[in-house]
Amino acid sequence: MMNRALKTTLLTLVMTAAAVAPAQDPAQDQRLTPKKSSSTAAKAKARAARIKAKEKAKAEADAKRIDLNTASKEQLKTVPGITDAYADKIIAGRPYLTKAHLVTNGALPEGVYLAIRDRVAVRNPAAKR
């Protein structure tokens, strides 16, 4: 016969071991598997689609811009604010490394540059000066 203290100790050990022992299959243990809702996946897909749409819109807008380093005088004059004199100055100041060089090189006044900066681009800068 066991005495009462020994029974209590054994019972405590058995209960502690059962609580500490890992589950047989971790994949089946619901405490260990993270819960992903379908709305999280849908939000991620929607975000990816928005990013892709923005990139596509930006690429299309950039394709419509006139390249300062390769555009002809007639192409430059299609940009509102660019006159014959400004087009000649732009062509004479080539190559440009950035759009801002239109102002720093004296090809355009700052006000005209601010008006046209969204309509022009520098895609293929030639060798540095």
N, C-alpha and C positions, 0 to 999 in steps of 0.2 A: 504494500500500500504506500502511496505517495503522500507526503505531507502537504499541507495547504500551500506553503510558501514555494515549494518546488513546482506545484501545478500552476501557480500564478506566474512564475518566472518562465516556464515553458510556454504558456499561453501567450505571454508578452512577446517572447522571441518569435513565435510562429506568426503572430499578427504583424510584427515589425518586418519580418522577412517577406511576407506577402505584399506589404505596402511598398517596399523598396525594390522588389524584383521587377525587371523590365517585362514588357509584354512579349508574347511569343513572336508575333509578327509586327514589326514597327509600322508597316504599311496599313495594317488594320487598326492600329491604335489611333483613335480619332484625336487624342490629345496631341499627337506629334505631327499630324498632317495639317498644313495651313489651309484655311478655307479661302477659296477664291470665288468671288461671286461673278456671275456672268456680266454684271454691269461694269465691273472693273475691266474685263477684257473688251467690252464694247466701247468703253471710254478710251482705252488705249488705241483701238482701231480707228476711232473717230479722230483722235489727236493726230495720229499718223497720216490720216487722209487730209486733214487741214494743213499740216506741214507740207505735204506733197503738193497740194493745190497752191500754196503760197510760193513755193519754189518754182512751180511751172509758170505762174503769173509773173514772177520776177524775171524769169528767163525770156518770156515773151516780150515783156516791156523793154528789157535790155536789147533784144534783137531789133526793136523798132528805133532805138536811139541811133544817132548819126555818129560815126567814128571820126574824131577830130583829126586823126593822123592819116586817114585815107580818103576822106570825103572830097568830092570836087567842089568847085566854087558854087555851082548850081545847087548841089545838095546842101551845102551850108546855108545858102540863101533861103531854103525852104523852112528853116527854123525861124519862128517869129522873133524879131529883134535883131537878126543878123542882116546887115546891109552889105552892099558891094565892098565898101571900105573895110568893114569888120572881117568879111570873108577873106579879103586879100591879106589882112594882118594875121589872121589865123593860119593861112597857108604859109606865109613867110616865116612864122614862128615855129614851124614844125621841126622836130618831133616833140610831142608833149608826153610827159610821164604821168601826169594827172590832169584832171579837168581844171583844178585850181591854178595851174600854170598859165591859163589864159589871162588871168589877172596879174600874176606876178611877172609875167613876161611882157605885159603891156599891150596884149592883143585886144583885150576888151576892158571896158570900165566895170567896176564891181557890180553896179546895178544891172547891167545887161547880163553879166555872168549869173547873178542870182535868178534872173528870169529864165535863163536857158539851161541851167545845170541839170535839170531832170530830163532834158531832151537830147543831150549829147553824152558821149562816152569816149573813153580812151581804151581801146581793146588791144592794140598792138603797138606798144611804145617801141620806137626804134632805139638804137644804141644811145647810151647816155652821151650828153654833150661834153 
